[in-house]
């Protein structure tokens, strides 16, 4: 988002481009805040790519025509626009990460810091993080992947453009068009074969920048004198962009051929919008222009602010929290733009020598910081010696994971084991456990406690919520067996679930999720379930979840000579999940369904006597597995068995 967001003085300054930046950055911010205003808010990044290609090419071509272009000046301008604000945000993020993250997560964070210093964060996140998975919600530097893409583009594109431009405009457009076409077709293949690389890496994104570059080359020749034509074409572009934000969501393969829609929309706005057109008048309004001017800082700050708020325990889409966080975001962004971005852009205020000294010194510091985190590792300052000893001896995760049955998780496998859904004997009643990785954790205790008399079929897929899917699982072609194929995995899990209901006599369905109950279309879901022979639908609420994790929170209190009370570490956002405890919510569902008994079970209410006290120890559990959760919110082996006994005995124990 660097040049595309941060340039303030362009060739023949066009305020509507600042307004277009605002139209790009606002949906991105809302998307990362967890709001569903724009399902496709992440597309704002693609809009920035097109703008960036357009502006960079305009600057280079003007320099070539005036015989003033030099590589040293070009890269100095890029450095002044990109580095100071970015480095400032990263430096500011480090102490918050240090205080709010457990040691292992902080060490991963240190690698992200180091990757930013060498323009390679997109490569790191390619190997680590699914952009649409829940882990993305607690990664404060994830958004820098797009900056790395642009920085990589700046390193090679000027050389390509200059070498081509000498041979004429038509030749330049032809070669750039060929490169863009190859990139588009590569993208369409890549999202099927290696979706993570498709999302994060340069080859799948270069065509978006190239389209912007080609638009800059042809722009002097395509502006129509007739106002009506410009007005219509720019309005079409505006509507295409809005359509993309609303229609495209995280379930749509992206980037892909579908990405052409917002790219064309952005290009039409860049080519045919002027101050006189309707879209130009709208985007040139003062609020849009102001947001566009500070949009680079807005983009840099929004992800760390939301992530650290979550790590602290705030829910970013609660109204009051949103007001506070957005106020902080805009104040920090304005400060960053006014006192960091602008002074560093002025070589009379900050000399090139001073700029290089600061950037090089800071980048070296980031690399050293990352190397230490990777080779040695950091220990959280709040840990006592006893706490460190506890973490080193605690085996909760190692004990639980083998029981999770990852062979039943479409997140890792495009074909799951047959015994995930087929009981060995046909005389047992079947319960389908459906949901995300938290359903996996719950299924452990259900199988262990009641498996003799019941078969618990498992369709729990990481980061996936139940949804009515009107397609066959066979229509979902094979995807990579890795943990970066969430869209296809979720589609396959849900389509498989409905096929399973069609083919089998299922008595009970148990739904368990991390926390996204409000994102499930329950009315439509229950209406669809009525078509089958379901007797009971049990909706299981979230367990108390801890910041940053229960083992870490417990370890910080061990050895301090007082009773260990870590309920202050419970994430307050779980209060919003009381929607499934609300009588109106249940009554509405029960009114929707005349055939299915709908039951709610809320572990939060069972484990927490009040907001200030939650039980986190499993009675009579072995020391090495005594905590209810092995991380922030997944039930441990002992915790899962305990909750199964306490909360589900009324439904299963008498039948054994």
C-alpha positions as CSV (number, residue, x, y, z in Angstrom):
1,X,0.0,0.0,0.0
2,X,3.0,2.2,0.1
3,X,3.1,4.4,-3.0
4,X,-0.5,3.8,-3.8
5,X,-1.5,5.0,-0.4
6,X,1.2,7.4,0.6
7,X,1.9,9.6,-2.4
8,X,0.4,13.0,-1.7
9,X,1.9,15.1,-4.5
10,X,1.5,13.5,-7.9
11,X,1.9,14.5,-11.5
12,X,-1.1,16.7,-12.1
13,X,-2.6,16.0,-8.7
14,X,-6.0,14.4,-8.9
15,X,-8.0,14.6,-5.6
16,X,-10.3,11.9,-6.8
17,X,-7.4,9.4,-6.6
18,X,-7.1,10.2,-2.9
19,X,-10.8,9.6,-2.6
20,X,-10.3,6.2,-4.4
21,X,-7.7,5.4,-1.8
22,X,-10.3,6.1,0.9
23,X,-12.7,3.8,-1.0
24,X,-10.0,1.1,-0.8
25,X,-8.7,1.5,2.8
26,X,-12.1,1.8,4.6
27,X,-13.4,-1.7,3.5
28,X,-10.0,-3.2,4.4
29,X,-10.2,-1.7,7.9
30,X,-13.8,-2.8,8.4
31,X,-13.0,-6.3,7.2
32,X,-10.1,-6.7,9.7
33,X,-12.3,-5.2,12.5
34,X,-14.6,-8.2,12.0
35,X,-17.5,-6.2,10.6
36,X,-19.6,-7.7,7.8
37,X,-20.4,-4.3,6.2
38,X,-18.3,-5.4,3.2
39,X,-17.9,-9.1,2.8
40,X,-15.1,-8.5,0.3
41,X,-13.3,-5.7,2.2
42,X,-10.0,-7.4,1.6
43,X,-10.3,-6.5,-2.1
44,X,-9.2,-3.0,-1.1
45,X,-5.7,-4.3,-1.3
46,X,-6.2,-5.2,-4.9
47,X,-7.5,-1.7,-5.5
48,X,-4.3,-0.3,-4.0
49,X,-2.2,-2.5,-6.3
50,X,-3.9,-1.0,-9.4
51,X,-3.5,2.5,-8.1
52,X,0.1,1.9,-7.3
53,X,0.9,0.6,-10.8
54,X,-0.9,3.6,-12.3
55,X,0.9,6.2,-10.2
56,X,4.4,4.7,-10.4
57,X,4.2,4.3,-14.1
58,X,2.9,7.9,-14.5
59,X,5.9,9.2,-12.5
60,X,8.4,7.1,-14.5
61,X,7.0,8.1,-17.8
62,X,7.0,11.8,-16.9
63,X,10.6,11.5,-15.9
64,X,11.5,9.7,-19.1
65,X,9.8,12.4,-21.2
66,X,11.5,15.2,-19.4
67,X,14.8,13.4,-19.3
68,X,14.8,13.7,-15.5
69,X,14.4,10.1,-14.5
70,X,17.2,8.5,-12.4
71,X,17.1,5.3,-10.5
72,X,18.7,6.9,-7.5
73,X,16.0,9.5,-7.3
74,X,13.2,6.9,-7.9
75,X,14.4,4.6,-5.1
76,X,15.0,7.5,-2.7
77,X,11.4,8.7,-3.2
78,X,10.1,5.2,-2.7
79,X,12.2,4.8,0.5
80,X,11.0,8.1,1.9
81,X,7.4,7.2,1.3
82,X,7.5,3.6,2.5
83,X,10.1,3.1,5.2
84,X,9.7,5.8,8.0
85,X,6.1,5.2,8.8
86,X,6.4,1.4,8.4
87,X,9.4,1.2,10.7
88,X,7.8,3.5,13.2
89,X,4.7,1.2,13.4
90,X,6.8,-1.9,13.8
91,X,8.9,-0.4,16.5
92,X,5.8,0.8,18.4
93,X,4.2,-2.7,18.1
94,X,7.2,-4.6,19.7
95,X,6.5,-3.6,23.3
96,X,2.8,-4.4,23.0
97,X,3.6,-7.8,21.5
98,X,6.1,-8.4,24.3
99,X,3.5,-7.7,27.0
100,X,0.4,-9.4,25.3
101,X,1.9,-12.4,23.6
102,X,3.1,-15.7,25.1
103,X,6.7,-16.5,24.4
104,X,6.1,-18.8,21.4
105,X,3.9,-16.4,19.6
106,X,6.3,-13.5,20.4
107,X,9.1,-15.5,18.8
108,X,7.0,-15.9,15.6
109,X,6.3,-12.2,15.8
110,X,10.1,-11.5,15.9
111,X,10.5,-13.4,12.6
112,X,7.8,-11.2,11.0
113,X,9.7,-8.1,12.2
114,X,12.9,-9.4,10.6
115,X,11.2,-10.3,7.3
116,X,9.9,-6.7,7.0
117,X,13.5,-5.5,7.0
118,X,14.3,-7.5,3.8
119,X,10.9,-6.9,2.0
120,X,10.0,-10.6,2.4
121,X,7.1,-10.8,4.9
122,X,4.8,-12.2,2.2
123,X,7.2,-15.2,1.9
124,X,7.1,-15.7,5.7
125,X,3.3,-15.5,5.9
126,X,3.0,-17.8,2.9
127,X,4.6,-20.5,5.1
128,X,2.8,-19.6,8.3
129,X,-0.7,-18.0,8.1
130,X,-3.9,-18.6,6.2
131,X,-5.1,-15.0,5.6
132,X,-8.7,-16.0,6.2
133,X,-8.2,-18.3,9.2
134,X,-8.7,-17.3,12.8
135,X,-5.0,-17.2,13.4
136,X,-4.9,-14.1,11.2
137,X,-6.9,-12.2,13.8
138,X,-3.9,-12.2,16.2
139,X,-1.1,-11.5,13.8
140,X,-0.3,-7.8,14.1
141,X,2.0,-7.5,11.0
142,X,0.1,-9.8,8.7
143,X,-1.0,-6.9,6.5
144,X,2.6,-6.1,5.6
145,X,2.5,-8.9,3.0
146,X,1.0,-6.4,0.5
147,X,3.8,-3.9,1.1
148,X,6.4,-6.6,0.3
149,X,4.6,-7.3,-3.0
150,X,4.8,-3.6,-3.9
151,X,8.4,-3.3,-2.8
152,X,9.3,-6.3,-5.0
153,X,7.5,-4.7,-7.9
154,X,9.5,-1.5,-7.5
155,X,12.8,-3.4,-7.7
156,X,12.1,-4.9,-11.1
157,X,9.4,-2.8,-12.9
158,X,11.4,0.4,-13.6
159,X,14.0,-1.7,-15.4
160,X,11.3,-3.4,-17.5
161,X,9.4,-0.3,-18.3
162,X,12.5,1.7,-19.4
163,X,13.8,-1.0,-21.6
164,X,10.4,-1.4,-23.3
165,X,9.5,2.2,-23.5
166,X,12.4,3.0,-25.8
167,X,10.8,0.7,-28.4
168,X,7.5,2.5,-28.4
169,X,4.2,2.6,-26.6
170,X,2.5,-0.1,-28.7
171,X,5.4,-2.5,-28.0
172,X,5.4,-1.6,-24.3
173,X,1.7,-2.3,-24.0
174,X,1.9,-5.5,-25.9
175,X,4.7,-7.0,-23.6
176,X,3.0,-5.7,-20.4
177,X,-0.2,-7.2,-21.7
178,X,1.4,-10.5,-22.3
179,X,3.0,-10.6,-18.8
180,X,-0.4,-9.6,-17.2
181,X,-2.3,-12.3,-19.2
182,X,0.2,-15.0,-18.2
183,X,-0.1,-13.8,-14.5
184,X,-3.9,-14.0,-14.7
185,X,-4.0,-17.5,-16.1
186,X,-1.3,-18.5,-13.6
187,X,-3.6,-17.2,-10.8
188,X,-6.5,-19.2,-12.0
189,X,-4.4,-22.4,-11.9
190,X,-2.7,-21.4,-8.6
191,X,-5.7,-21.0,-6.4
192,X,-6.6,-24.6,-7.1
193,X,-3.1,-26.1,-6.7
194,X,-1.4,-23.9,-4.1
195,X,-3.8,-21.3,-2.7
196,X,-1.4,-19.9,-0.1
197,X,1.3,-19.1,-2.7
198,X,-1.5,-17.7,-4.9
199,X,-2.6,-15.3,-2.3
200,X,0.7,-14.1,-0.9
201,X,3.3,-14.3,-3.7
202,X,4.3,-11.9,-6.5
203,X,3.4,-14.0,-9.6
204,X,-0.3,-14.0,-8.8
205,X,-0.4,-10.2,-8.1
206,X,1.8,-8.7,-10.8
207,X,-1.1,-8.5,-13.3
208,X,-3.0,-6.2,-11.0
209,X,-0.1,-3.8,-10.9
210,X,0.5,-4.2,-14.6
211,X,-3.1,-3.3,-15.4
212,X,-2.6,-0.1,-13.5
213,X,0.7,0.5,-15.4
214,X,-1.0,0.0,-18.7
215,X,-3.8,2.3,-17.7
216,X,-1.2,5.0,-17.0
217,X,0.4,4.6,-20.4
218,X,-2.9,4.8,-22.3
219,X,-4.6,7.5,-20.1
220,X,-3.5,10.5,-22.3
221,X,-5.1,8.9,-25.3
222,X,-8.4,7.5,-24.0
223,X,-10.0,10.4,-22.2
224,X,-13.2,11.2,-24.1
225,X,-14.1,14.8,-24.7
226,X,-17.7,14.0,-24.3
227,X,-18.6,14.4,-20.6
228,X,-21.4,11.9,-20.8
229,X,-19.1,9.0,-21.8
230,X,-16.6,9.8,-19.0
231,X,-19.5,10.0,-16.6
232,X,-21.0,6.7,-17.6
233,X,-17.7,4.8,-17.7
234,X,-16.5,6.1,-14.4
235,X,-19.9,5.3,-12.8
236,X,-19.7,1.7,-14.2
237,X,-16.2,1.4,-12.6
238,X,-17.6,2.7,-9.3
239,X,-20.5,0.2,-9.3
240,X,-18.2,-2.7,-10.2
241,X,-16.1,-1.9,-7.2
242,X,-19.1,-1.7,-4.9
243,X,-20.5,-4.9,-6.3
244,X,-17.1,-6.6,-5.6
245,X,-17.1,-5.5,-2.0
246,X,-20.6,-6.7,-1.4
247,X,-20.7,-9.9,-3.5
248,X,-17.2,-11.4,-3.2
249,X,-16.4,-12.9,0.2
250,X,-13.8,-15.2,1.8
251,X,-15.5,-18.2,0.3
252,X,-14.7,-17.1,-3.2
253,X,-11.3,-18.2,-4.6
254,X,-9.1,-15.1,-4.5
255,X,-7.2,-13.9,-6.4
256,X,-8.7,-15.5,-9.5
257,X,-10.5,-14.6,-12.7
258,X,-13.1,-13.0,-10.4
259,X,-10.5,-10.4,-9.4
260,X,-10.9,-9.0,-12.8
261,X,-14.1,-7.3,-11.7
262,X,-12.7,-4.9,-9.0
263,X,-9.5,-4.4,-11.1
264,X,-11.6,-3.3,-14.1
265,X,-13.7,-1.1,-11.8
266,X,-10.6,0.6,-10.4
267,X,-9.1,1.1,-13.9
268,X,-12.3,2.7,-15.2
269,X,-12.3,5.1,-12.3
270,X,-8.6,6.0,-12.9
271,X,-9.1,6.5,-16.6
272,X,-12.4,8.3,-16.8
273,X,-13.0,10.1,-13.6
274,X,-12.5,13.8,-13.4
275,X,-13.6,16.6,-11.0
276,X,-16.6,17.1,-13.3
277,X,-17.9,13.6,-13.3
278,X,-20.4,12.3,-10.7
279,X,-17.9,9.8,-9.3
280,X,-15.2,12.5,-9.3
281,X,-17.3,14.9,-7.4
282,X,-18.1,12.2,-4.8
283,X,-14.5,11.1,-4.4
284,X,-13.2,14.6,-4.3
285,X,-15.3,15.5,-1.2
286,X,-13.1,16.6,1.7
287,X,-13.7,13.6,4.0
288,X,-12.7,11.1,1.3
289,X,-9.7,13.2,0.3
290,X,-8.5,13.5,3.9
291,X,-8.9,9.8,4.5
292,X,-7.0,9.1,1.2
293,X,-4.2,11.4,2.3
294,X,-3.6,9.5,5.6
295,X,-4.6,6.1,4.1
296,X,-1.0,4.7,4.2
297,X,-0.8,5.3,7.9
298,X,-4.4,4.1,8.4
299,X,-3.4,0.9,6.6
300,X,-0.2,0.5,8.7
301,X,-1.9,1.1,12.0
302,X,-5.2,-0.7,11.7
303,X,-4.0,-4.3,12.0
304,X,-1.8,-3.8,15.0
305,X,-4.5,-1.9,16.8
306,X,-7.2,-4.5,16.3
307,X,-4.9,-7.4,17.0
308,X,-3.5,-6.0,20.3
309,X,-7.1,-5.1,21.3
310,X,-8.0,-8.8,20.8
311,X,-5.0,-10.0,22.6
312,X,-6.0,-7.7,25.5
313,X,-9.4,-9.3,25.5
314,X,-11.6,-6.8,23.7
315,X,-14.1,-7.7,21.0
316,X,-13.3,-5.4,18.0
317,X,-16.9,-5.4,16.6
318,X,-18.6,-4.3,19.8
319,X,-20.0,-0.8,19.3
320,X,-18.3,1.0,22.2
321,X,-15.0,-0.8,21.5
322,X,-15.2,0.1,17.9
323,X,-15.7,3.8,18.6
324,X,-12.7,3.8,20.9
325,X,-10.5,1.8,18.5
326,X,-11.4,3.8,15.5
327,X,-10.7,7.0,17.4
328,X,-7.3,5.7,18.4
329,X,-6.7,4.6,14.8
330,X,-7.5,7.9,13.2
331,X,-5.5,9.9,15.8
332,X,-2.4,7.7,15.4
333,X,-2.7,7.7,11.7
334,X,-3.0,11.5,11.5
335,X,0.0,11.8,13.9
336,X,2.0,9.4,11.8
337,X,1.1,11.2,8.5
338,X,1.8,14.7,9.9
339,X,4.9,14.0,11.9
340,X,6.5,10.9,10.3
341,X,5.4,10.7,6.7
342,X,5.5,14.3,5.7
343,X,8.9,15.3,7.3
344,X,10.7,12.3,5.9
345,X,9.4,13.1,2.4
346,X,11.1,16.5,2.5
347,X,14.8,16.1,1.8
348,X,15.3,19.6,3.2
349,X,14.0,18.4,6.6
350,X,15.5,14.9,6.6
351,X,18.7,14.5,4.5
352,X,19.3,11.4,2.5
353,X,22.3,10.6,4.7
354,X,20.1,10.7,7.9
355,X,17.4,8.7,6.2
356,X,19.7,6.0,5.1
357,X,21.4,5.9,8.6
358,X,18.0,5.5,10.3
359,X,16.6,2.9,7.9
360,X,19.8,0.8,7.8
361,X,20.3,0.9,11.5
362,X,16.7,0.0,12.3
363,X,16.6,-2.8,9.7
364,X,19.8,-4.4,11.1
365,X,18.2,-4.2,14.5
366,X,15.1,-5.9,13.2
367,X,17.2,-8.7,11.7
368,X,19.1,-9.2,14.9
369,X,15.8,-9.2,16.8
370,X,14.5,-11.9,14.5
371,X,17.6,-14.1,14.6
372,X,17.7,-14.1,18.4
373,X,14.0,-15.1,18.5
374,X,14.6,-17.9,16.0
375,X,17.8,-19.3,17.4
376,X,17.5,-18.7,21.1
377,X,13.9,-17.5,21.8
378,X,12.5,-14.9,24.1
379,X,11.0,-15.6,27.6
380,X,8.1,-13.5,28.7
381,X,9.0,-11.0,31.5
382,X,6.1,-12.0,33.7
383,X,7.2,-15.6,34.0
384,X,8.7,-16.8,37.3
385,X,11.1,-19.6,37.5
386,X,8.3,-21.8,38.6
387,X,6.2,-20.6,35.7
388,X,9.0,-21.5,33.2
389,X,9.3,-24.9,34.8
390,X,5.5,-25.5,34.5
391,X,5.5,-24.6,30.8
392,X,8.4,-26.9,30.1
393,X,6.7,-29.8,31.8
394,X,3.1,-29.2,30.8
395,X,2.0,-31.8,28.2
396,X,-1.7,-30.8,27.6
397,X,-1.3,-30.1,23.9
398,X,0.8,-33.1,23.2
399,X,-1.7,-35.3,25.0
400,X,-4.8,-33.9,23.3
401,X,-3.8,-33.5,19.7
402,X,-3.5,-37.2,18.9
403,X,-7.2,-37.6,19.9
404,X,-8.3,-34.7,17.7
405,X,-8.5,-37.1,14.7
406,X,-6.9,-34.7,12.2
407,X,-7.6,-37.4,9.6
408,X,-11.2,-36.2,9.8
409,X,-10.2,-32.5,9.2
410,X,-10.7,-31.3,5.6
411,X,-8.4,-28.4,6.5
412,X,-5.5,-30.8,6.1
413,X,-6.9,-33.5,3.8
414,X,-9.1,-33.3,0.7
415,X,-10.3,-36.8,1.5
416,X,-11.0,-37.8,5.1
417,X,-10.8,-41.3,6.5
418,X,-13.9,-43.5,6.1
419,X,-14.1,-44.3,9.8
420,X,-14.7,-40.6,10.5
421,X,-18.3,-41.1,9.3
422,X,-18.9,-44.9,9.3
423,X,-19.3,-46.8,12.5
424,X,-17.8,-50.2,12.9
425,X,-21.1,-51.7,13.9
426,X,-24.5,-50.5,12.7
427,X,-26.3,-50.9,16.0
428,X,-25.1,-47.6,17.6
429,X,-27.1,-44.4,17.3
430,X,-25.2,-41.7,15.4
431,X,-24.4,-38.2,16.5
432,X,-22.7,-35.8,14.0
433,X,-20.2,-33.5,15.6
434,X,-20.0,-30.5,13.3
435,X,-18.0,-27.2,13.5
436,X,-14.4,-26.0,13.7
437,X,-11.3,-27.1,15.7
438,X,-13.2,-26.5,18.9
439,X,-15.7,-29.2,17.8
440,X,-12.7,-31.5,17.4
441,X,-11.7,-30.8,21.0
442,X,-15.2,-31.5,22.3
443,X,-15.5,-34.7,20.3
444,X,-12.5,-36.1,22.2
445,X,-14.5,-36.2,25.5
446,X,-17.7,-37.4,23.8
447,X,-16.0,-40.4,22.3
448,X,-14.0,-41.3,25.4
449,X,-17.0,-41.0,27.7
450,X,-19.9,-42.3,25.6
451,X,-18.3,-44.1,22.7
452,X,-19.3,-47.5,23.8
453,X,-23.0,-46.8,23.3
454,X,-22.9,-44.1,20.6
455,X,-21.0,-43.4,17.4
456,X,-19.8,-39.8,17.1
457,X,-19.2,-39.0,13.4
458,X,-16.8,-36.1,13.1
459,X,-16.9,-33.3,10.5
460,X,-15.0,-30.7,12.3
461,X,-12.8,-28.6,10.0
462,X,-10.5,-25.9,11.3
463,X,-11.8,-22.3,11.0
464,X,-15.0,-23.5,9.4
465,X,-18.6,-22.7,10.5
466,X,-21.7,-24.7,9.5
467,X,-23.4,-23.4,6.4
468,X,-26.0,-24.5,3.9
469,X,-24.0,-25.5,0.7
470,X,-25.9,-26.1,-2.5
471,X,-23.3,-28.2,-4.2
472,X,-21.9,-31.7,-4.2
473,X,-18.7,-32.5,-2.5
474,X,-17.6,-34.2,-5.7
475,X,-17.8,-30.8,-7.4
476,X,-15.0,-29.5,-5.2
477,X,-11.9,-30.6,-7.0
478,X,-8.8,-31.8,-5.3
479,X,-6.9,-29.1,-3.4
480,X,-3.5,-29.2,-1.8
481,X,-3.2,-31.3,1.4
482,X,-1.9,-28.5,3.5
483,X,-3.3,-26.0,6.0
484,X,-3.8,-23.2,3.5
485,X,-7.0,-24.2,1.7
486,X,-9.6,-23.0,4.0
487,X,-12.2,-21.9,1.4
488,X,-12.3,-25.2,-0.4
489,X,-12.0,-27.2,2.9
490,X,-15.0,-25.4,4.4
491,X,-17.1,-26.0,1.3
492,X,-16.1,-29.6,1.2
493,X,-16.8,-30.1,4.9
494,X,-20.3,-28.6,4.7
495,X,-21.3,-30.2,1.5
496,X,-20.1,-33.6,2.8
497,X,-22.2,-33.0,6.0
498,X,-25.4,-32.6,4.1
499,X,-24.7,-35.6,1.9
500,X,-24.0,-37.6,5.1
501,X,-27.4,-36.5,6.5
502,X,-29.1,-37.6,3.3
503,X,-27.5,-41.0,3.3
504,X,-27.7,-41.9,7.0
505,X,-30.1,-41.9,9.9
506,X,-28.6,-39.3,12.2
507,X,-30.4,-38.7,15.5
508,X,-28.4,-35.8,16.9
509,X,-26.2,-33.0,15.6
510,X,-23.8,-31.2,17.9
511,X,-22.6,-27.8,16.8
512,X,-19.5,-26.4,18.5
513,X,-17.5,-23.3,17.4
514,X,-14.8,-21.0,18.6
515,X,-17.1,-18.0,19.0
516,X,-18.7,-17.1,15.6
517,X,-22.3,-18.1,16.5
518,X,-23.8,-14.9,15.2
519,X,-22.2,-15.5,11.8
520,X,-24.2,-18.7,11.3
521,X,-27.5,-18.2,9.4
522,X,-29.4,-20.3,12.0
523,X,-32.9,-19.9,10.5
524,X,-31.8,-21.1,7.1
525,X,-29.6,-23.8,8.6
526,X,-32.4,-25.2,10.8
527,X,-34.8,-25.0,7.9
528,X,-32.4,-27.1,5.8
529,X,-32.0,-29.7,8.6
530,X,-35.7,-30.2,8.8
531,X,-35.5,-32.1,5.5
532,X,-33.7,-34.9,7.2
533,X,-34.5,-37.2,10.1
534,X,-32.8,-35.2,12.8
535,X,-34.3,-35.4,16.3
536,X,-32.0,-33.1,18.3
537,X,-29.8,-30.1,17.5
538,X,-27.5,-29.3,20.3
539,X,-25.7,-25.9,20.1
540,X,-22.7,-25.8,22.3
541,X,-21.4,-22.4,23.3
542,X,-17.8,-21.4,23.7
543,X,-15.7,-22.3,26.6
544,X,-14.0,-19.4,28.5
545,X,-11.1,-18.3,26.4
546,X,-7.9,-16.8,27.7
547,X,-5.5,-14.1,26.7
548,X,-3.0,-15.0,25.5
549,X,-3.4,-18.6,26.5
550,X,-4.5,-20.5,29.6
551,X,-1.1,-22.3,30.2
552,X,0.7,-19.0,29.8
553,X,-1.7,-17.1,32.1
554,X,-1.4,-19.9,34.7
555,X,2.4,-19.9,34.4
556,X,2.6,-16.1,35.1
557,X,0.9,-16.6,38.5
558,X,2.7,-19.8,39.6
559,X,5.3,-19.2,42.3
560,X,4.1,-15.8,43.3
561,X,3.2,-16.9,46.8
562,X,-0.5,-16.3,46.6
563,X,-3.6,-18.1,45.4
564,X,-3.6,-18.3,41.7
565,X,-6.5,-16.3,40.2
566,X,-6.3,-15.9,36.4
567,X,-9.9,-15.1,35.7
568,X,-8.8,-11.6,34.8
569,X,-7.2,-13.3,31.7
570,X,-10.6,-14.5,30.4
571,X,-11.4,-12.8,27.1
572,X,-14.4,-10.5,27.6
573,X,-15.6,-11.0,24.1
574,X,-17.2,-14.3,25.1
575,X,-20.0,-12.3,26.6
576,X,-21.3,-11.7,23.1
577,X,-21.8,-15.5,22.8
578,X,-24.6,-15.3,25.3
579,X,-26.7,-14.8,22.2
580,X,-27.1,-18.6,22.2
581,X,-28.3,-18.4,25.8
582,X,-30.8,-15.7,25.1
583,X,-34.3,-17.0,25.3
584,X,-35.5,-15.0,22.3
585,X,-32.7,-16.5,20.2
586,X,-33.8,-20.0,21.2
587,X,-37.5,-19.3,20.9
588,X,-37.0,-18.0,17.4
589,X,-35.1,-21.1,16.4
590,X,-37.8,-23.3,18.0
591,X,-40.5,-21.4,16.2
592,X,-38.6,-22.0,13.0
593,X,-38.5,-25.8,13.6
594,X,-41.5,-28.0,14.4
595,X,-39.6,-31.2,13.9
596,X,-36.2,-30.7,15.7
597,X,-35.7,-30.4,19.4
598,X,-33.2,-27.5,19.8
599,X,-31.0,-27.6,22.9
600,X,-28.4,-25.1,24.1
601,X,-25.4,-26.1,26.3
602,X,-23.2,-23.2,27.4
603,X,-19.9,-24.3,29.0
604,X,-19.2,-20.7,29.9
605,X,-22.1,-20.6,32.3
606,X,-21.1,-24.0,33.8
607,X,-17.4,-23.1,34.3
608,X,-17.8,-19.5,35.4
609,X,-19.5,-18.6,38.6
610,X,-19.3,-15.0,37.7
611,X,-17.4,-12.7,35.3
612,X,-14.6,-12.6,37.9
613,X,-14.2,-16.3,38.5
614,X,-13.9,-19.2,36.0
615,X,-12.8,-22.7,36.8
616,X,-9.7,-23.6,34.8
617,X,-8.5,-26.7,36.6
618,X,-9.9,-30.2,35.9
619,X,-10.8,-32.0,39.1
620,X,-8.6,-35.1,39.7
621,X,-6.7,-34.7,36.5
622,X,-2.9,-35.6,36.3
623,X,-0.5,-32.7,36.9
624,X,0.7,-32.7,33.4
625,X,-2.8,-32.3,32.0
626,X,-4.6,-30.5,34.8
627,X,-5.7,-27.3,32.8
628,X,-9.1,-27.2,31.2
629,X,-7.6,-25.8,28.0
630,X,-4.2,-26.5,26.4
631,X,-4.1,-23.1,24.6
632,X,-6.3,-20.1,24.5
633,X,-9.5,-22.0,24.0
634,X,-9.2,-25.6,22.9
635,X,-10.2,-28.2,25.5
636,X,-7.5,-30.4,26.8
637,X,-7.9,-34.2,26.9
638,X,-8.9,-34.0,30.6
639,X,-11.0,-30.9,30.1
640,X,-12.9,-32.4,27.2
641,X,-13.7,-35.6,29.2
642,X,-14.7,-33.6,32.2
643,X,-17.2,-31.3,30.3
644,X,-18.6,-34.3,28.4
645,X,-19.4,-36.1,31.7
646,X,-20.8,-33.0,33.3
647,X,-22.8,-31.5,30.4
648,X,-23.8,-34.4,28.2
649,X,-24.6,-37.3,30.6
650,X,-28.3,-36.4,30.5
651,X,-28.3,-37.1,26.7
652,X,-26.0,-40.1,26.5
653,X,-25.2,-41.8,29.8
654,X,-28.6,-43.5,30.3
655,X,-28.4,-45.2,27.0
656,X,-25.1,-47.0,27.6
